[in-house]
Amino acid sequence: MAPRFICLLLLSLAVPGSSSAEEWFENPTRTRGLLGSTALPLHAGEGYIGQKAFFATVAEVGLSERVSVHLGTATPFQLVYGGTAFSLMGGIKVSTPLTEKLHLAFGMQGGTYDSDFPGSLGLHNAAAAYGTLTYGTADANLSLTVQPIYVWARDDNGGLMVLPMVGGFLRVSEHWGFAGEVAISPVPAMADAFAFATAGARFMGPRWSVDLGVLAGTQLKGQDIPAFVPGASFLYHWR
C-alpha cells in the first residue's frame, strides 16, 4: 500500500465520519479484503457468491449476526487448463465486537487441492486456524490476521507455515475505495518463507462488487525478484 493510502486510512479512522458518509448504503464488502478477511461480521442471511481473482469461485453466508460459513473451489478454472482438477475449501468464522470500533474474529478452514499443472506437485491438503483483529468501521478499517497453516501432500509428512497479514480498506466515495494487504511468513513451509502484497481499487453497489488489483510475490516465479500478477473479482451480494 502506498504511503498516501496509509495516511488517508489512519486519518479516516481518527476523524468521525461526515454526514455524506452516513447517507451511503452499507458497505457489502466490509467482511473481506482483496484476498483475506476482516473481523467485521455478515448479518444473518446475508451473503455473496462469485469469482475471486479469476481463479476461485467463492461463497459466504451469515448464519447469525456473528457466525458465517464459506466455501471456495478453483475446479472450474482448473478444468479449462488440465485433465486432473479438483479443489474444495470450507470454513467457519465467529466474530464479536470488543468496542464500537474494535472487532475480534476467529475461525477454522481447510481443504484439498489436486492438479496436473506443471509444478503443482499433485494432491495437497491444508488445515488452518486464524484470528483477526479489525479496528475501524465498514468504510475505513485496518486488520491484523495471524494464521498457522499446516500443509501436507501424498507421501509427505507436511509442514507448518505461519502467515501474519495486515490489510486495510478506505472508502473514498459511495461506490468505490482502495484496499490492500501485506503478508509474510517467518516460518518456512515446504519451500522458502512466503511473502506477498496486494493493492487495488474496489467498486461496489448495494448488491455487487468488483475488485481490480495487483498481486506481487517472490514465490510466484520461484525466484527472489517479485513477480506481479493482475487480478479481478466479481461478486454478487444479497441481504
C-alpha positions in Angstrom: 0.0 0.0 0.0 1.3 3.4 -0.9 2.2 5.8 2.0 -0.5 8.2 0.9 -3.2 5.5 1.2 -1.9 4.6 4.7 -2.0 8.2 5.8 -5.6 8.7 4.4 -6.7 5.5 6.1 -5.3 6.4 9.5 -6.8 9.9 9.2 -10.2 8.4 8.4 -10.0 6.1 11.5 -9.3 9.0 13.7 -11.8 11.5 12.4 -15.6 10.9 12.8 -17.5 10.2 9.6 -19.1 13.0 7.7 -22.8 13.4 7.1 -22.5 12.4 3.5 -20.8 9.1 4.5 -23.7 8.4 6.9 -26.1 8.5 3.9 -24.2 5.9 1.9 -25.5 2.3 1.6 -23.9 -0.2 3.9 -20.6 -1.5 2.5 -21.4 -5.1 1.4 -17.7 -5.9 1.2 -16.9 -4.9 4.8 -16.1 -8.5 5.8 -13.2 -9.1 3.4 -10.1 -7.7 1.9 -8.7 -8.4 -1.6 -7.6 -11.9 -0.5 -8.1 -12.1 3.3 -11.0 -11.3 5.6 -11.7 -8.7 8.3 -13.3 -9.4 11.7 -16.5 -7.5 10.7 -19.5 -9.9 10.5 -22.1 -10.6 7.9 -25.7 -10.1 9.0 -27.9 -13.2 9.4 -28.9 -14.4 6.0 -26.6 -12.0 4.2 -24.0 -13.4 1.8 -22.2 -13.3 -1.5 -21.2 -15.5 -4.4 -18.9 -15.0 -7.3 -15.4 -15.3 -8.8 -12.4 -14.1 -6.8 -9.2 -13.2 -8.5 -10.4 -15.0 -11.7 -9.2 -18.3 -10.1 -11.6 -19.2 -7.3 -15.4 -19.5 -7.2 -16.4 -18.4 -3.6 -19.5 -18.1 -1.5 -20.1 -17.0 2.1 -23.3 -16.7 4.1 -24.1 -15.4 7.6 -25.8 -17.9 9.8 -26.3 -15.3 12.6 -25.1 -11.8 13.4 -21.8 -13.3 14.5 -21.3 -16.6 12.7 -20.7 -17.2 9.0 -19.6 -20.1 6.8 -17.7 -20.0 3.5 -16.9 -22.3 0.6 -14.4 -22.0 -2.3 -13.2 -24.0 -5.3 -10.9 -23.5 -8.2 -12.2 -26.6 -10.1 -14.0 -24.8 -12.9 -10.8 -22.8 -13.7 -8.6 -25.9 -13.4 -10.7 -27.9 -15.8 -10.0 -25.3 -18.6 -6.3 -26.0 -18.4 -5.8 -29.6 -17.2 -7.3 -33.0 -17.0 -6.7 -33.7 -13.3 -8.5 -31.0 -11.4 -10.3 -30.8 -8.0 -10.2 -28.3 -5.2 -12.5 -27.5 -2.3 -12.1 -25.3 0.7 -14.5 -24.6 3.5 -14.5 -22.8 6.9 -16.3 -21.1 9.7 -15.8 -17.6 11.2 -17.1 -16.3 14.5 -17.0 -12.5 15.1 -17.5 -10.5 18.3 -17.4 -6.7 18.9 -15.0 -5.7 21.7 -15.8 -2.0 21.4 -17.7 0.1 18.9 -14.8 0.2 16.5 -12.8 -2.9 17.5 -13.8 -6.4 16.4 -12.3 -9.8 17.0 -12.9 -12.9 14.8 -11.5 -16.4 14.9 -12.2 -19.4 12.7 -11.0 -22.6 11.1 -10.8 -23.6 7.4 -9.4 -26.4 5.4 -9.5 -28.2 2.1 -7.8 -30.1 -0.7 -6.2 -29.3 -4.0 -5.3 -31.6 -6.8 -3.9 -30.6 -10.2 -1.7 -31.7 -13.1 -0.4 -28.1 -13.6 3.4 -28.1 -14.1 5.0 -27.6 -10.7 1.8 -28.1 -8.8 3.1 -31.3 -7.1 -0.3 -33.1 -7.3 -2.6 -33.6 -4.4 -2.2 -31.2 -1.4 -4.3 -30.8 1.7 -4.3 -27.9 4.2 -5.9 -27.0 7.5 -5.7 -23.7 9.3 -6.9 -21.8 12.3 -6.8 -18.0 12.4 -7.5 -14.9 14.5 -8.3 -11.4 13.1 -8.4 -8.1 14.9 -10.1 -5.2 13.0 -10.1 -1.6 14.0 -12.4 0.9 12.3 -15.7 0.9 10.5 -17.1 -0.8 7.4 -15.8 2.2 5.4 -12.3 2.6 6.9 -10.6 -0.2 8.7 -7.3 -1.9 9.4 -7.0 -5.6 10.1 -4.3 -7.9 11.6 -4.6 -11.6 10.9 -2.4 -14.4 12.2 -3.0 -17.8 10.6 -1.0 -21.0 11.2 -1.4 -23.3 8.1 -0.5 -26.9 8.1 0.1 -28.3 4.5 0.7 -31.9 3.6 0.8 -34.0 0.4 0.6 -37.6 -0.6 3.6 -39.5 0.9 4.7 -36.3 2.7 4.5 -35.5 6.4 3.9 -31.9 5.5 5.0 -28.6 7.2 3.7 -25.7 9.1 3.6 -22.1 7.8 2.6 -19.1 10.0 1.1 -16.3 7.9 0.7 -12.9 9.6 -1.2 -10.4 7.3 -2.0 -6.7 7.6 -4.8 -5.3 5.4 -6.9 -2.2 5.1 -9.8 -0.6 3.2 -10.7 3.1 2.7 -14.0 4.1 1.1 -13.4 7.2 -0.9 -17.0 7.7 -2.2 -20.3 5.8 -2.1 -19.3 3.5 -4.9 -15.5 3.0 -4.7 -12.5 2.8 -2.4 -9.0 1.4 -2.0 -7.8 -1.9 -0.5 -4.5 -3.6 0.2 -2.7 -6.3 2.1 0.8 -7.3 3.1 1.7 -10.8 4.3 4.9 -12.6 5.3 5.7 -15.9 6.9 8.7 -16.1 9.2 8.4 -19.9 9.3 9.5 -21.8 6.1 7.0 -24.4 5.0 7.5 -26.8 2.1 9.7 -24.1 0.3 11.1 -20.8 1.4 9.3 -18.3 3.5 6.3 -16.9 1.5 5.5 -13.3 1.2 3.1 -11.3 -0.9 1.3 -7.9 -1.2 -1.9 -6.8 -2.9 -3.2 -3.4 -3.8 -6.2 -2.3 -5.8 -9.5 -0.4 -6.2 -12.9 -1.7 -5.2 -16.1 -0.6 -7.0 -19.5 -1.5 -5.4 -23.2 -1.2 -5.2 -25.7 -2.5 -2.6 -25.7 -5.9 -4.4 -22.4 -6.2 -6.3 -18.7 -5.5 -6.0 -15.8 -5.5 -8.4 -12.1 -5.6 -7.3 -9.3 -4.7 -9.7 -5.8 -5.1 -8.2 -2.3 -6.5 -8.5 -0.6 -9.3 -6.5 3.1 -9.1 -6.0 5.0 -12.1 -4.5 8.5 -13.6 -4.6 7.1 -17.1 -4.8 5.0 -16.5 -7.9 8.0 -17.4 -10.1 10.1 -19.3 -7.6 12.8 -16.6 -7.6 14.0 -13.7 -5.4 12.7 -10.8 -7.6 9.0 -10.1 -7.2 6.5 -11.1 -9.9 3.4 -9.0 -10.5 0.1 -10.6 -11.5 -3.1 -8.5 -12.2 -6.4 -9.9 -10.9 -10.1 -9.1 -10.6 -13.0 -10.3 -8.5 -16.7 -10.1 -9.4 -19.2 -10.9 -6.6 -23.0 -10.7 -6.2 -24.3 -9.8 -2.7 -27.6 -10.5 -1.2 -29.2 -9.4 2.1 
